[in-house]
Amino acid sequence: MTVKFKVNMTDKIMYDFLLYHNYTSMTGLVGAILGVLLLGVSVAKGTAGDIQTAVLFFAIAVFVLMSTPMTLKATAKNQVKNTPMFQEPLEYEISEEGITVSQNEESALNEWKDFAKVVSTSKSLILYITRVRAIILPRENMGDDYMKVVEMISKNIPAKRVKIRHTR
């Protein structure tokens, strides 16, 4: 069985990937926890009657919690705009051998054994080759073939490396 489709990388797809990648890393988690703790301090100060300190901590918490998503949104836009590879559609062919990525006259096969980890978001399948290099397969581009792709991944990559939770 072979599944073929094209992907035009968009800001939205890249942003989804960057959000997942950031908030599953230690840095992203620490930032989110810090923001929530600051929000808790704000509430505690407010209920104790110290309104000025509560407002200050609330403002800091909002900044900490909102700065990462806003920065990632700008990063996604810049990355898609400034990466030559994303200026034209990428063609993916998923087969028993692995995933072949083609563009213009160039192509590269990533064998199933090359993938370290596979995860899903609500918008994409992310196949990590290294900690910082991945193939992003947007669900919208796979259409009705999404479940076929999930089955091929599950068949060819050991279960301990596959965390696909979005199957519909």
N, C-alpha and C positions, 0 to 999 in steps of 0.2 A: 504494500500500500504506500502511496506517495501523496502528500498534500503540498500544494503550491499556492502561494499568495504573495501579493505585493504590499509593502508598507511604505507610506509616506510619513516619515517621522514628524510629529507635531509637538508643539510646546506642551500640550495636554498630556500626551503619552510620556514625554520626558519628565514632566513634573510628577506624574504618578510614580515613575521609577525612582526619582530623587527623594520623594517623600518616604517611600518604603525603605530605600537604602539608608536614609538618614535616621529615621526613627527606629530602626532595628539595630543601630550601632550604639555603642556605649555613649558617645558624645551626644547623640540625639536624645537618648533616654535620659541622661543626666540633665540636659537642658529642659526637657519637659517636666521632670520631677522638680527641678528648681523652681520653675514657673508656678507649679501647683503649690509648692511649699510657700512661696511668696504670697500667693493668693490666700492661703490659709492664715498667714500672719496678718494680712490685711483685714480679713474677717475678724480675727481675734482682737486686733487693735480697735476695730470699729465697734465691736460689742462691748469693749471695755471703756468706750467713750473717748478714745484718743483718735478723733476724726482726721486730724492733719496727718498723723503717721499712717493711718489706714489708707488714706488717699494716696500717699506717697508709695506705700508698698503695693497698692493696687496698680498704680501706673507702671511701676517696675515689673510687676507680674505680667501685665498686658504686653509690655515691650518684649520681655523674655519669651513669652508664649507666641507672639505674633512675628517676631523678627525672623525666625527660622523659615516658616512657610513663605513669607514674602521674599526672603533672600533666595530660596529655592525656586520660586516662580520666576524671578529675574534670571537666575542661573540657567534654568531650563530654556527660556526664551533665547538667551545668548548662545547657549550650546547648540541649539538647533539652527540658529541663524548663522553661526560662525564655523560649523563643522562641514567641510566640503562633502563628506559622505552623505549627509542628511539633505542635500540640495536636490537629489534625485531619488526616485523610489528604489528601495532595496527589495530584491526578490528572494523569497525563502522557499526552499524545497526540503520538506521533512520526509525522510525515507528510513529504511532499515539500517543504513550506514550512519546516519546522523543528520545534521542540518547544514545544508549548503546555502551560503549567502552569496548572491550575485548582484553585480551592478555593472552596467555597460558590458565590457568584454572580460571583466575580472570576476572570479568566483573563488570561494574558499569553503572547504568541507570541515566542519567541526564534528568529529566523531563522538558518539555517545559517551565514550570513556573520558572525553575531555571535560565534561561538565562536572563541576564540583558540587553544585547545589541548584535545585529548581524550586521556585516559589511562585505563588500566584497573588495577584492583587485583584481588586474588583474589575480592573481594566486591562490587565496584561498577565502574561506568563513571563517570568524572568529566569533565564537560564545563565547562571554564573559559571564562567570559565575560570576566573580567578576572583579574588575578593573585590577587585575594582573593574573587571572586564566582564561584560554580560551581553547576551542577546535578549532583546526585548521584543516579545511577540504580542502585539495588541489584539485583544479579543475581537474588536470590531473588524479587523482585517481578516481574521480567520473565519468569521461568519459561522456557517453551519458545520464547518470542519473542526471547530474548537474541541469537541469531545474526541475526535479521531486523533488530534495532536496530543491531548492529555493521555490517551491510551498508549500512543507510541512512546511518549516520555516514560510513562509508568512501566512499560514493557522493557525498555532498554536502559534505564537508569535505576540503580539499587534504591529500594524504598526508603532507606534511611537518609538519602540525599534529596528526596522529593517531598515538598510540603505544598501540595496543591489543595486548597480548601474551597476554591470557587469553581464548582463543576457545572453550574447552570448558566 
